[in-house]
Amino acid sequence: MASTLVATVYWGGLLVLFFFWAYGIGSFALDLKNKIIPGIVRYRRGRRAEAAESEREQEREEREQQLY
């Protein structure tokens, strides 16, 4: 009787640990999909826009220098 109780508690504990392990992996995957990857995309898009704006500003300044 005691050995079956020990086995039941053991397998029950493993099942609980597996549930939280699987939940953690799923949660991480969803965070990656919904937060981290879009954040990286926004960051890179913003850096690209800043570089383009900087280039336009530099060209405008060069044109102003040529006028004077």
The first five atom37 places (N, CA, C, CB, O) and aatype in JSON, in Angstrom:
{
  "aatype": [12, 0, 15, 16, 10, 19, 0, 16, 19, 18, 17, 7, 7, 10, 10, 19, 10, 13, 13, 13, 17, 0, 18, 7, 9, 7, 15, 13, 0, 10, 3, 10, 11, 2, 11, 9, 9, 14, 7, 9, 19, 1, 18, 1, 1, 7, 1, 1, 0, 6, 0, 0, 6, 15, 6, 1, 6, 5, 6, 1, 6, 6, 1, 6, 5, 5, 10, 18],
  "atom_mask": [
    [1, 1, 1, 1, 1],
    [1, 1, 1, 1, 1],
    [1, 1, 1, 1, 1],
    [1, 1, 1, 1, 1],
    [1, 1, 1, 1, 1],
    [1, 1, 1, 1, 1],
    [1, 1, 1, 1, 1],
    [1, 1, 1, 1, 1],
    [1, 1, 1, 1, 1],
    [1, 1, 1, 1, 1],
    [1, 1, 1, 1, 1],
    [1, 1, 1, 0, 1],
    [1, 1, 1, 0, 1],
    [1, 1, 1, 1, 1],
    [1, 1, 1, 1, 1],
    [1, 1, 1, 1, 1],
    [1, 1, 1, 1, 1],
    [1, 1, 1, 1, 1],
    [1, 1, 1, 1, 1],
    [1, 1, 1, 1, 1],
    [1, 1, 1, 1, 1],
    [1, 1, 1, 1, 1],
    [1, 1, 1, 1, 1],
    [1, 1, 1, 0, 1],
    [1, 1, 1, 1, 1],
    [1, 1, 1, 0, 1],
    [1, 1, 1, 1, 1],
    [1, 1, 1, 1, 1],
    [1, 1, 1, 1, 1],
    [1, 1, 1, 1, 1],
    [1, 1, 1, 1, 1],
    [1, 1, 1, 1, 1],
    [1, 1, 1, 1, 1],
    [1, 1, 1, 1, 1],
    [1, 1, 1, 1, 1],
    [1, 1, 1, 1, 1],
    [1, 1, 1, 1, 1],
    [1, 1, 1, 1, 1],
    [1, 1, 1, 0, 1],
    [1, 1, 1, 1, 1],
    [1, 1, 1, 1, 1],
    [1, 1, 1, 1, 1],
    [1, 1, 1, 1, 1],
    [1, 1, 1, 1, 1],
    [1, 1, 1, 1, 1],
    [1, 1, 1, 0, 1],
    [1, 1, 1, 1, 1],
    [1, 1, 1, 1, 1],
    [1, 1, 1, 1, 1],
    [1, 1, 1, 1, 1],
    [1, 1, 1, 1, 1],
    [1, 1, 1, 1, 1],
    [1, 1, 1, 1, 1],
    [1, 1, 1, 1, 1],
    [1, 1, 1, 1, 1],
    [1, 1, 1, 1, 1],
    [1, 1, 1, 1, 1],
    [1, 1, 1, 1, 1],
    [1, 1, 1, 1, 1],
    [1, 1, 1, 1, 1],
    [1, 1, 1, 1, 1],
    [1, 1, 1, 1, 1],
    [1, 1, 1, 1, 1],
    [1, 1, 1, 1, 1],
    [1, 1, 1, 1, 1],
    [1, 1, 1, 1, 1],
    [1, 1, 1, 1, 1],
    [1, 1, 1, 1, 1]
  ],
  "atom_positions": [
    [[0.82, -1.2, 0.0], [0.0, 0.0, 0.0], [0.86, 1.26, 0.0], [-0.93, 0.0, 1.2], [0.57, 2.21, -0.72]],
    [[1.92, 1.26, 0.82], [2.77, 2.44, 0.94], [3.53, 2.69, -0.36], [3.75, 2.29, 2.11], [3.77, 3.84, -0.73]],
    [[3.92, 1.6, -1.05], [4.68, 1.78, -2.29], [3.8, 2.38, -3.39], [5.27, 0.44, -2.75], [4.29, 3.16, -4.21]],
    [[2.53, 2.04, -3.42], [1.66, 2.62, -4.44], [1.4, 4.1, -4.14], [0.33, 1.85, -4.51], [1.25, 4.91, -5.05]],
    [[1.33, 4.43, -2.85], [1.15, 5.84, -2.47], [2.38, 6.65, -2.87], [0.89, 5.97, -0.96], [2.25, 7.75, -3.4]],
    [[3.55, 6.1, -2.62], [4.79, 6.79, -3.0], [4.84, 6.96, -4.51], [6.03, 6.01, -2.5], [5.2, 8.04, -4.99]],
    [[4.5, 5.94, -5.24], [4.52, 6.01, -6.71], [3.5, 7.02, -7.21], [4.24, 4.62, -7.32], [3.79, 7.77, -8.15]],
    [[2.33, 7.05, -6.61], [1.29, 8.0, -7.02], [1.73, 9.44, -6.75], [-0.03, 7.71, -6.29], [1.56, 10.31, -7.6]],
    [[2.3, 9.68, -5.59], [2.79, 11.02, -5.26], [3.92, 11.41, -6.2], [3.26, 11.09, -3.78], [3.98, 12.55, -6.68]],
    [[4.82, 10.47, -6.48], [5.95, 10.72, -7.38], [5.46, 11.11, -8.77], [6.86, 9.48, -7.46], [5.87, 12.13, -9.32]],
    [[4.59, 10.28, -9.33], [4.08, 10.57, -10.69], [3.21, 11.83, -10.71], [3.28, 9.37, -11.23], [3.22, 12.57, -11.69]],
    [[2.47, 12.07, -9.65], [1.67, 13.3, -9.56], [2.57, 14.52, -9.52], [0.0, 0.0, 0.0], [2.29, 15.53, -10.18]],
    [[3.66, 14.44, -8.76], [4.62, 15.54, -8.72], [5.26, 15.77, -10.07], [0.0, 0.0, 0.0], [5.41, 16.92, -10.5]],
    [[5.64, 14.7, -10.76], [6.2, 14.84, -12.1], [5.21, 15.49, -13.07], [6.64, 13.48, -12.64], [5.59, 16.31, -13.9]],
    [[3.94, 15.11, -12.95], [2.91, 15.68, -13.82], [2.76, 17.18, -13.57], [1.57, 14.97, -13.59], [2.64, 17.95, -14.52]],
    [[2.78, 17.59, -12.31], [2.68, 19.02, -11.97], [3.89, 19.77, -12.51], [2.56, 19.21, -10.44], [3.74, 20.84, -13.11]],
    [[5.09, 19.23, -12.31], [6.3, 19.87, -12.82], [6.27, 19.97, -14.34], [7.54, 19.11, -12.36], [6.67, 20.98, -14.91]],
    [[5.81, 18.9, -15.0], [5.73, 18.92, -16.46], [4.75, 19.99, -16.92], [5.3, 17.55, -17.0], [5.01, 20.68, -17.9]],
    [[3.61, 20.15, -16.22], [2.63, 21.16, -16.58], [3.25, 22.55, -16.54], [1.41, 21.09, -15.64], [3.1, 23.33, -17.49]],
    [[3.96, 22.88, -15.45], [4.56, 24.21, -15.36], [5.72, 24.39, -16.34], [5.05, 24.45, -13.94], [5.94, 25.5, -16.83]],
    [[6.44, 23.32, -16.64], [7.51, 23.38, -17.64], [6.91, 23.7, -19.02], [8.31, 22.05, -17.68], [7.39, 24.58, -19.72]],
    [[5.86, 22.95, -19.39], [5.21, 23.17, -20.68], [4.57, 24.56, -20.73], [4.14, 22.08, -20.95], [4.64, 25.24, -21.76]],
    [[3.95, 24.99, -19.63], [3.34, 26.32, -19.57], [4.4, 27.39, -19.77], [2.6, 26.52, -18.23], [4.16, 28.38, -20.46]],
    [[5.56, 27.22, -19.16], [6.65, 28.18, -19.3], [7.15, 28.28, -20.73], [0.0, 0.0, 0.0], [7.4, 29.37, -21.23]],
    [[7.29, 27.14, -21.39], [7.74, 27.15, -22.78], [6.68, 27.83, -23.66], [8.02, 25.71, -23.28], [7.03, 28.64, -24.52]],
    [[5.42, 27.5, -23.45], [4.36, 28.14, -24.24], [4.28, 29.63, -23.99], [0.0, 0.0, 0.0], [4.1, 30.41, -24.93]],
    [[4.42, 30.04, -22.74], [4.39, 31.45, -22.41], [5.56, 32.2, -23.04], [4.4, 31.64, -20.89], [5.39, 33.3, -23.55]],
    [[6.74, 31.58, -23.01], [7.91, 32.19, -23.63], [7.71, 32.33, -25.14], [9.17, 31.36, -23.34], [8.05, 33.36, -25.72]],
    [[7.16, 31.32, -25.77], [6.92, 31.37, -27.22], [5.93, 32.49, -27.56], [6.38, 30.01, -27.73], [6.12, 33.21, -28.54]],
    [[4.89, 32.63, -26.76], [3.91, 33.7, -27.02], [4.52, 35.07, -26.78], [2.67, 33.51, -26.14], [4.25, 36.01, -27.53]],
    [[5.33, 35.21, -25.73], [6.02, 36.48, -25.49], [6.94, 36.82, -26.65], [6.82, 36.43, -24.19], [7.0, 37.97, -27.09]],
    [[7.64, 35.82, -27.15], [8.53, 36.02, -28.28], [7.74, 36.51, -29.49], [9.28, 34.72, -28.62], [8.14, 37.47, -30.15]],
    [[6.62, 35.85, -29.76], [5.8, 36.2, -30.93], [5.12, 37.56, -30.78], [4.75, 35.12, -31.17], [5.05, 38.32, -31.74]],
    [[4.62, 37.86, -29.59], [3.79, 39.05, -29.42], [4.52, 40.28, -28.9], [2.68, 38.74, -28.51], [4.02, 41.39, -29.06]],
    [[5.68, 40.12, -28.28], [6.35, 41.26, -27.68], [7.76, 41.46, -28.2], [6.39, 41.1, -26.19], [8.11, 42.55, -28.65]],
    [[8.57, 40.42, -28.15], [9.99, 40.59, -28.44], [10.24, 40.82, -29.92], [10.76, 39.37, -27.97], [10.94, 41.77, -30.28]],
    [[9.7, 39.97, -30.78], [9.94, 40.14, -32.23], [9.33, 41.44, -32.73], [9.34, 38.95, -33.01], [10.02, 42.16, -33.47]],
    [[8.07, 41.8, -32.39], [7.57, 43.11, -32.83], [8.39, 44.28, -32.29], [6.12, 43.27, -32.39], [8.55, 45.29, -32.97]],
    [[8.92, 44.15, -31.07], [9.76, 45.21, -30.52], [11.04, 45.37, -31.31], [0.0, 0.0, 0.0], [11.47, 46.5, -31.56]],
    [[11.64, 44.28, -31.71], [12.86, 44.34, -32.52], [12.55, 44.96, -33.88], [13.47, 42.93, -32.7], [13.32, 45.77, -34.39]],
    [[11.43, 44.57, -34.46], [11.04, 45.11, -35.77], [10.82, 46.62, -35.67], [9.77, 44.42, -36.3], [11.28, 47.37, -36.53]],
    [[10.1, 47.07, -34.61], [9.88, 48.51, -34.42], [11.19, 49.25, -34.22], [8.96, 48.76, -33.22], [11.39, 50.33, -34.78]],
    [[12.09, 48.67, -33.44], [13.39, 49.29, -33.19], [14.17, 49.46, -34.49], [14.2, 48.46, -32.17], [14.71, 50.53, -34.77]],
    [[14.23, 48.4, -35.28], [14.98, 48.47, -36.53], [14.34, 49.44, -37.52], [15.08, 47.08, -37.16], [15.05, 50.16, -38.23]],
    [[12.99, 49.47, -37.55], [12.29, 50.4, -38.43], [12.57, 51.84, -38.01], [10.78, 50.12, -38.41], [12.79, 52.71, -38.86]],
    [[12.57, 52.08, -36.7], [12.87, 53.42, -36.19], [14.29, 53.83, -36.49], [0.0, 0.0, 0.0], [14.54, 54.98, -36.86]],
    [[15.25, 52.91, -36.35], [16.64, 53.24, -36.66], [16.8, 53.56, -38.15], [17.57, 52.07, -36.26], [17.54, 54.47, -38.52]],
    [[16.1, 52.81, -38.98], [16.16, 53.06, -40.42], [15.57, 54.42, -40.75], [15.42, 51.95, -41.2], [16.12, 55.15, -41.58]],
    [[14.46, 54.78, -40.11], [13.83, 56.07, -40.34], [14.73, 57.2, -39.85], [12.47, 56.14, -39.65], [14.83, 58.24, -40.51]],
    [[15.39, 57.01, -38.71], [16.32, 58.03, -38.21], [17.48, 58.22, -39.17], [16.84, 57.64, -36.83], [17.91, 59.35, -39.41]],
    [[18.0, 57.13, -39.71], [19.12, 57.24, -40.65], [18.69, 57.97, -41.92], [19.66, 55.83, -41.0], [19.44, 58.8, -42.43]],
    [[17.49, 57.68, -42.42], [16.99, 58.36, -43.61], [16.78, 59.84, -43.33], [15.68, 57.71, -44.08], [17.11, 60.68, -44.17]],
    [[16.23, 60.17, -42.17], [16.01, 61.57, -41.8], [17.34, 62.31, -41.67], [15.22, 61.66, -40.49], [17.47, 63.45, -42.1]],
    [[18.31, 61.65, -41.08], [19.63, 62.25, -40.93], [20.26, 62.51, -42.3], [20.54, 61.33, -40.09], [20.88, 63.55, -42.52]],
    [[20.08, 61.56, -43.2], [20.63, 61.73, -44.55], [19.94, 62.89, -45.27], [20.47, 60.43, -45.36], [20.61, 63.69, -45.93]],
    [[18.63, 62.99, -45.15], [17.91, 64.11, -45.78], [18.36, 65.45, -45.19], [16.39, 63.94, -45.59], [18.55, 66.42, -45.93]],
    [[18.54, 65.49, -43.88], [18.99, 66.72, -43.22], [20.39, 67.11, -43.7], [18.97, 66.55, -41.69], [20.67, 68.28, -43.93]],
    [[21.25, 66.12, -43.83], [22.61, 66.39, -44.29], [22.6, 66.92, -45.74], [23.47, 65.11, -44.2], [23.32, 67.87, -46.06]],
    [[21.78, 66.31, -46.6], [21.68, 66.8, -47.97], [21.13, 68.22, -48.02], [20.79, 65.86, -48.8], [21.58, 69.05, -48.81]],
    [[20.14, 68.51, -47.17], [19.58, 69.85, -47.12], [20.64, 70.86, -46.68], [18.37, 69.89, -46.17], [20.74, 71.95, -47.25]],
    [[21.43, 70.5, -45.68], [22.49, 71.39, -45.22], [23.55, 71.61, -46.31], [23.15, 70.82, -43.96], [24.06, 72.72, -46.46]],
    [[23.86, 70.55, -47.06], [24.83, 70.7, -48.16], [24.29, 71.65, -49.23], [25.14, 69.32, -48.79], [25.04, 72.47, -49.77]],
    [[23.01, 71.52, -49.54], [22.41, 72.43, -50.54], [22.45, 73.87, -50.04], [20.96, 72.02, -50.86], [22.73, 74.79, -50.81]],
    [[22.17, 74.07, -48.74], [22.23, 75.43, -48.18], [23.64, 75.98, -48.25], [21.73, 75.45, -46.73], [23.84, 77.16, -48.54]],
    [[24.63, 75.13, -47.98], [26.03, 75.58, -48.05], [26.4, 75.98, -49.48], [26.99, 74.47, -47.54], [27.14, 76.93, -49.7]],
    [[25.86, 75.25, -50.44], [26.19, 75.56, -51.84], [25.54, 76.87, -52.26], [25.73, 74.43, -52.77], [26.07, 77.55, -53.13]],
    [[24.42, 77.25, -51.66], [23.76, 78.49, -52.01], [24.56, 79.7, -51.54], [22.36, 78.53, -51.43], [24.49, 80.76, -52.16]],
    [[25.3, 79.56, -50.47], [26.05, 80.7, -49.91], [27.48, 80.72, -50.34], [25.98, 80.69, -48.42], [28.23, 81.62, -49.95]]
  ]
}
